[in-house]
């Protein structure tokens, strides 16, 4: 059922299986022992960072299929995306999988976008089983959006560390896993931020708008959720989000940000926190979904955020627009 920008499912689809794969730095962080797999070598034995990122995705897919005790023949459609130009990592992953593929780009919001799309297709009967998949890699993102790795430029306090990680979920119209109750697809918002090293501030207004839209559409308040997770706002963006919503009369005492959960900011020197498609994807699959499946949390919001920046337009003086998509998740026993 459509309610403004939200889709509320009469028969909520289920997340059947999930997996999170991380790199060396992610394995050393607070959620390292919750990852399904991690690598000590961020090249993953490949000849380039770009092909290494595709390998992260392939490993996540393989783990999900193993957990679900199914094969690719049982997957009707995969929604996937990443940060590389033209979704290169996802496209090269799909080259070997031979499954219908819908490529998505929502920057760091891509995990919520792909999860929401997969849920819609399953709930509507357009797919028996669908996958949501995304990844990022520190080295591919730095080379594409900022400076070559050997440049050695100093990172600003507002900068965030792009996660080397991938997350994958398999969804079905019915099942015993966590349920997707509703999805709100976001609208682009622009806070006129021109600093490519301050993505948290660029994304915060979009996160605030999407959360407001979602709770107004489904008739809830923040207190009705165990946690409200945002994706990759980091320290700066999280503070700004809470400030914006406080002014709107909607304080968020139960807010948690994936960019502040994946790493220890002090010991791992990630400045304002984590970012990248793989950051919220890894936290979703390593922490949020297992918590719902075990009943540690009953009902949460997962609102991944993305800075829709273009290196070309940034160099032309354009500001950085932001987007956020929100997925409402519930534990199986909350039926």
N, C-alpha and C positions, 0 to 999 in steps of 0.2 A: 504494500500500500504506500502510495506516494504522499508525503506530508512536507510541502514546501521543498527544501533541498534534500530532504531525507527520504530514505526508503526503509520502511518498517516491515519486517517479514512476518507474515501470518504463521508460516511454518518455517522457523529459523533453520538455515542450513548448519551443518556441523563441520568443525575442523577435525578431520580424521587422523592426521599425522602431521608432524612438523619436525624440522631439524635446523640447527644453527651451526655454522662452521666459521671459525675465526683464525686470525693470524697469530703471530708470536706475541705481539703487544696486547691483543685482546685476551689471550690465554693467561696473561700475567695480571689482568684486571680483576675487579671484585666478582665478576660473573664467570671467570675463567673455568671454574670447575663445573659450571652448568652447561657449557658448550658441548655439543655432541661430538665435535672433532675440532682439532686445532693443528696448525702446522708450525714447525720451528723455522721453516724456510719460506719466506713470503713469495719466492718465485715458483714454489710448488713443483720444482723440477722443470719448469718451462723456460723458453728462451726469451720471453718478454713479460713485462708486468701485465700487459693486456690479455695475453693468453692464460696467465696465471689466474686472473680474475674469473675467466670462463671456467677454469678448473675448480675454483671455489663453488661456483654454481652447480657444476656437475656432481660434486661430492655431496652437496646439500640435497639434490634430487635423489641420488642413490640412497642416501640415508632414509629419506622419507619413504621411498618405495619399499625399503627393507622393513621399516616399522609398520607400514600398512599391509605388508605381505601381499603386494600386488606388483604388476609390471606396468610398463608404459602403455601397453595395449588397453589398459583400463582407464587411462587418462584421456579425456575428450578434448581438453584445451589447456594451454599454459599461458597465463598472463605474466610477463616478465619485463624487467627493465633495469637499467643501471645508469651510471653517470657518464660513461664514455659517449663520445659523439656518435649519433645514429644508433644508440643502444648496442654498441659493438659486442660487448661481453655476452649479452643475452643472445644476440643473433648467432654468434659463433658457438654458443652452448647448444642452441636449438638445431644447428646444422647436424649434430650427431644424434639427436634424440628422435627425429622423425615423428613429431607430434604437432598438431595444429597450434600455431603460435600467434598471440596478439601482443605486439610490443608496446610498452607504455613508457612515457617519460614524465615523471612528476618530481624530478630531482630527489631530494631526500624523503619526499612523501610517498615514494613509489610503492613501499610495502603496504601501506594502508590503501592506496589506490588499487593495487593488484588484488589484495585480499577482498576489498569491496566489490570489485568487478567479478571475481570468482564466485563470491557469495550470491550476487545477483543472478548470474547464469545458472547456478545450481538450483536456487530457489524457484526460478522461472521454468525449470525443466529443459533449459537449453544445453545443459551439460550434466551428465550423470556424476562425473568427478572432474574437478578442475584444480589446477595448481596456481599458486601465487608465489612468485620467485623474484628475488632481487639481490643485488650485491654492490659492493664498492671496494676499492683498493686504494690505499693511501698514495702509492706511487703513480698510478694512472691518473688520479684526480689532481695531484700536484703538478704533474707534467702538463695536463690539459688546461687547467684553470689558473695556475699561478706561475711558478718558476721551475726551471729544471732542477732536479734533485741535487745536482752537484753545485748549484749556485750558492747554497749555504746562507740564504737570507734569514734574518732574525724574525721570529714570529711575534706578532703583536699580542697584548693581553686578551683581546677580544677574539682572536683566531681560534678555530676549532680543528681537531685532529680527525681526518677522514678515516673511518674504520676500514680495516682489511677484513671483510666478513661477508657472509651470505646467509640468507634465511629462506626457507621454503616451507609452504603449507599445502597440504592436500585437503580439499573440501569436497563434501558430498551433500546431497539433498537431505540425508538423514544419517544419523550415527550416534555414537556414544561419547563423542568428544565435546569440547567447548562449543557453544552455540554462537552464531552471529545474529544478534537480535535486530540490528539496524545499521544502516550506513548513511553517512552524510558526505556528499561530494562537495568540496570547497569551492569558493570563488577567489579569484586572484585579488590580492590586496597589495598596495605599494605604500610603504612608509617613507619613501624618498631617501632610502639609505644608499649611499654611493661607495661605501667601503667594502671591497670584496673580502676583507678579513673580519667583517662583522655580520655574518649571515644570521646569527641569532636575532639581532634587532630587525633585520629585513623580514624574518618569518613570523615574528611574534604577533603582529596584527592579524595575519591570516589565521593563525591558530585561535586567537581570541574570537574572531568572527565565526569560524566553523563550530567551535564549542558552544557559543551562544545559540547559533542556528540549530544545532543538534538538540540541545536540551529544551529549547522552546518548541521544537517540532514534536518531540516524543513526550513532552510534559514532565521532565525530571529536573532535579536540582543536583548540585555537586555532592550533597550529603547522601544521595541514594547510590553512590558508587564507592566501592572500596578504594579504588585508585583511579586517578585520571592521568594517563600517561601521554606525554607529548614526545615527539621524535626530534631530537637533535637541536633543540633551542639553546642548549648549553646554559652557562651561568647568566650571561647577559640577557639572552632571549627569555629565559624562564622568569627572571625578575621583572622584565618588561611585560610579559604575559599576565603575571599576577597583578601588576599595577593597573593594566588596562581593565581587567575583569573586576578588580576591586572598585574602580570608578563606575562600572556598570552594575554594581550591587551584587556581584557574584564572586565572592572570595573563593579561593581554591586551596583549602587546608590539606587536601589529599592529593595534591599535584606531585607528580614525579616525572623527571625528564630522562629519556633514554641516553641522551648525551652526557648526563651526569651519573649514570648508573654503570656504563660499560667500562669506564676507566676510573682510577684514583687520580684526581687532578693534581694532587701535590707530588706524589711519588713518581707518576708517569709523565709529568710535564706536558700535558695536553692543553695547557692554557685554559680556555673557557669551557672545554669539554669535548665530547666526541661529535662527529657528524658523518654524513655519507649515507647512501641508501642502506648499506649493510649494518649501520649502527642500530637503528630502530628495528630492523629485521632480526638481528641477532638477539636483541633484548626481548622482542616478542616471542621468538621461538625457544630461547634458553630460559626465560624467566616468567613471562606473563602467561603464556599458554600452559606450561607445566603447573603454575600456581592455580590456575582455574581448574585444570583437570584433577588436581589433588584436593580441591575445595578450600585452599588457603584464601582465595578470594572468590566472591560470588558474582560480582558484576563490575566491569571496568570499561573505561573508554580508552581507546588507542587512537590518538590523533597524531599521525606522522606529518611532519612539516617539510616544505621544500623551498629553497631559494632558486627561483627560475632565472638564474643569471646567464647571460651570454657574454663570453669573453670579447666578442666583436663589439657588441653594443656597450659593454662596460668601458672599453677603450674609447668609445665615442661620447662618453660622459653620461650615459643613461643610468638611471637608478635600477635597483634590484627588486623585482616583484616577488611576492611570496604566495604560497598555496598551502593548504592543509586539508587533509581528508580524515574523516573520523569513522571508526568502526566500533560499535558497541558489542562487547563480548560478555558471555555469561557462562558460569560453570554448568556442567551437565546436570548436577543435582538440583539446580535452581528452577527446573521445569515445574 
